[in-house]
């Protein structure tokens, strides 16, 4: 082929390739591919153009593993860009009903006669009426009641079901990325004390990184008390904290949530029955009880207790060496390792 003709051929081929990749992007927009699928399409285009079909360069450029690249390269089809989408991960073999049509009819008849009976009572009646049917259980009875919608108060049950479905999922503390920074995460907890025939609640808080702590006693553990505690904590730390961690107690809902929204704080919850999620605050609770309450400072008088507790907190934050902080005090540690000088020192004495 003459050099001139070869030049025309090369220009024509490059233009066709360019048009092809632009067509891919146009089709991807029309198909409304997901963000991940569009990212994988970028891999393919880079591989064909800038990397000149070099897998090693493509993987290095996008910081992906070879195995991941070859998996998607093998799945990719130019005629079907949806092959870059994640596969549907629902199980192929789903659980099917384990009761027969005859069992369904019998349970429905019994349920209509006894709307206020629970599944166990209905099961007993079923077994008496049909003793030969051994393949029935209270779980099957419950499934039939749910599918048939045979509830005593159908409207109330429907509201309850909708509430469960639309309930906001709690953000768990495992979702938060840890940072070695003062004010990044403040952990809260409650100590319940029985003394002289009375019940008192001590709300506690501690900076997970700098170990600066705060506590206050209340007569009850309502969400209003927790809201008051959070507002005092916000003043103490001059608003220099971003995330809050609590357990799943009712005192950390409603008005407490309103306060979090007002202060623009992210509220994370510990996992149920997992005290290690809030181990730092649990350890502070023990220290408070051993070094303050157990030394004769317990009283049911709120004002007197909180006044003495404030003095102890000043000692704890400013003078008490902490082994976890290389025997520095929390305030010394914060001022030494935080860029903002004297981050918490303005209000911690008040």
N, C-alpha and C positions, 0 to 999 in steps of 0.2 A: 504494500500500500504506500503511495507517495506521501511524503511528509505533510503536504498541504491537506490532503484528504484525511490523513490521520488526525491532524489538528482539529478539523471540523467534527470528526467523529468523537474526539475526546470532549470538546466543548458541549456537543449535543448530549453525551452520556452524563456529564456532570449536571447539566440543567435538568435532565430527566430525573436524576437522583434527588436533586434539590426539591423538585416539584413533588416527588414521592413523599419525602419527609414532611413537607408542608401539608400534604394531603393527610398524612397520619395525624398531625396535630389538629387539623380541621375536623376530621372524623372523631377524634377523641373528645373534642369540645361538644360535638353534636350528640355523642353517646353519653355525655356527662359522666365521664370516668371519675373514679375517686382520686383523691390526692396521691395515694400510694401507687395506683395504676399509672398516673401521669408521670410520677417519678421514675417508674420502671420503663416507661416509654422513652424518657430522656436517656436512660442507660443504652437502650437499643440504638437511638439516633447517634449518640456519641460514639458508640462502638462502630457504627457503619461509616461515620464521617471523620471526626478528629482522631480517633484511635486507630483508624484504618484496619478494622477488624482484629484488633489486638485486645484479647480478653484481660491480659495482665494490666495494661494501661487503664482500661475501663474500671477494673476493680480498685486500682490505686486511686484514681481520680474521684470516685464516689465513696471510697472507704467502705467497701463491701467485701465479703468473703468470696472465694472462688466457687464454693459449693452453692451459695445463694445465687450468684450470677448464672452458673450453668443450669440451675433449676429453672429460672425464669426464661433463659434463652431457649431452652428445650421446649417450654410451654408456649412461647411466643409464636403467633401466627400473623402474618401481614394482612391476611384477609379477615381476621377476627381479632380486633384489638381488645375485646373483652377477656381474652385469655390472660391479660395482665392483671385482672382483678383477683382478689383472694378467693379461694374456693369456699363454697358454702359448707360451714363446719357443723351443721346440725346432723345428728346421728341418722344414718340411713334406715336402721331398723329401730323404730320407736316402739315403746311399750303399748300393747293393745289391750282392750278390755278383757278381763278374765272372768266375767260373769256371762251367763247365757241369757237369751231373750226371755225364757221362762222365769228365771230368777228375777229379772228386771220387773216383769209383770207382777210377780208375787210380792216383792218388796214395795212396789208402788201402791198396791192395794192395802197392805198393812200400814204403810205410812199415812195414807189418806184417812184411815180409821183412827190412827193415834199420832196426830201431828206434834204433840208435845213430848213424845217418847224420843229418847236418844238412840243412837245406833246400836248400843249394846242391848238395850231392852228390846228393840225390834228384832235383833238377832235371836234372842231367846224365844220370842214369840214365833219367829220363822222356824226355828228348830223344833218347836213343839208341834206346829202345824204340818211341817214337812220333814219328818224324822229321817227319811231315806236320803235326803239331800245333804251329804256330808261336805260338799265343796263350796261352802259359803262361809264368809268371815265378816267381821264388823267393818273392815276396810272396804269390802265390796259393797256392803250396805251403805256406807258413807258416800261412795262414788255414785251409786244410783240416786241417792237423795240429792246430791249436788247437780247431777245431770238433769234430773227431772224437775229441779227447782222447787221441791216440796218443803218449804220452810214455814214455820208458824207465822212469823212476821217477815214476809217476803221483801217489803220495802226497806225495813231496817237491815236485813241481811245484805240486800243489794248495795245499800250505802256503805256497809262495813267492807264489802268486797271491793268497791270502788276506792275506798280510802286506802286499803292495803295496796292496791295496784298503783295508785297515784302518789303514794307516800314517797317523800324525798329520800333518796339514798344518802346515808350518812357518810361523810368523808372520813376514812380511817387514817390513823396516824402513819400507817405503813405507806401511804401515798405521798407523804411529804418528804422531799429530799433534804437530808440533814446538811447543815452548814455550821462550821465552827465560828459562830458569830453571836455576840451578845445581842439579845433582843429578837433573835430569829424565832425562838419557840419558848413560850411560857407554859409550864405545866401546872394544872390546878387539881385539887383533890379536897375531900372533906373528911375530917376526923369527928366521930360521934363519941361524946363522953357522957356517961351516967354518973351523977354526983349528987349526994344528999337528996335523993328522991326526985331530982330534976334531970332533964336531958338538954345538953348544949351541943352546938355544932361549931366547929372551928374550920373555916375555909382557909386553905393554904395555897401558896403559889411560889414557884421557883423558876428562875431562868435555867434552862437545861445546860447551857454552855458556861455562863459566868457564875452560876449558883447564887445569884442575888435572890433573897427570899422575902416573902411577906405573908402575914396571917392575921386573921381577925375572927373573934367569936360572935355568934349570932344565936338568938333564941330558937329560930327555926331554920330549915334548909330549903325554903321556897326559892323560886327563880327570882323573886324580888330581892332577896338577900344576896343571891349570887350576882345580880345586876349591880347592887350597891358595892359589893366587893370588887367587881371588875372596874367600876368607875374610880374607886379609890386607888386601885392598882395602876390604872392609866395615869392618874395624877402623880403617883409616886415615881413612875418610870418616865414621866414627861412624854407619854405617848410613843416612846421609842421601842415598840415591839410589833411584830407582824402576824404571828400565828399563836393560837391558843389550843391547848390540848386538855380535854377533860374525859371523865368516864361517861357512862351512859345514863347517869342519874337524872331524875326529873328536874333537879335544881339547876341543871345546865341547859334548860330548854326555855321556851316562851320568852320571858322578859330578858333572860340572859342572852338569847339569840338576838333579840332586838338591840341590845347594847353592843353586841359584836358587829351587827350591821351598821349601827351608828358610828362606831369607831373604825369601821372598815377593816375588821380583823377576820382572818380565816380561822374557822372553828373546826378542829379535828377531834375525832373520838377515838378512844382506846378500843381495842377489840374486846368483845365480851369474854369474861373469865380469863383475862390475860393481864395480870398485874405487872408483868415485866415491861409492858408497853409504857408504863408510867413509873418506872423504877426510881428515877431521880426524886420525884415528889414523894413517893412512898418512903424513901430513905430520909428525906427531910422531916416527914411526919414522925418518924421514929426518934430523930434527934430532938425535935420539939418536945415530945412526950418525956424523953429521958432527961434532958438537960434543963427543962423549964417546968413542965407540969408536975413531974414526979418529985421535984424538990420543994413541994409545999406551996405551989403557986396556983393550984386549982381552986376556983370559986365560981359560984353561980351568978355573982354580980358581974354583969357584962362590962360596965364602965371600968370597974376596978381591974378586971382581968385584962382588958384590952390596953389599959394604961401600962400595966406591968409587962405585958407582951411586947409593947412597942419598945420599951427599954431593952428587953432581951434581943429583939430583932436588930437594934442598932449595934449591940455587942456582936451578934452573929455576923452581920454584914461588914462591919468596920474593923473588928478586933480579933475575931476567932479565926485562927489559921485552918485551912482546909487541905486535907491530904490530897484530894483530887486536883487541887489547884497548885500543887507543888508547895504547899504550906503558905500560900499567900491568902489574904482575905479576899472575898468576892469583889470588893471595891478596888483593891490594889490590882487584882487580876484584870479587871475590866479596863482600868486606866493604863495598864501596861501593854495589853494586847489588843486594844481597840483603837482604831484610827482617830475617832472623835474623842478628844481628851475629856475626861471626867463625864463620861456618857450618862451615868445615872446619879451623880452625886448632888444634883441641885435640889431634889426633893426627898431624898432618902432619909434625911434627918427629921422630917416633919411627920 
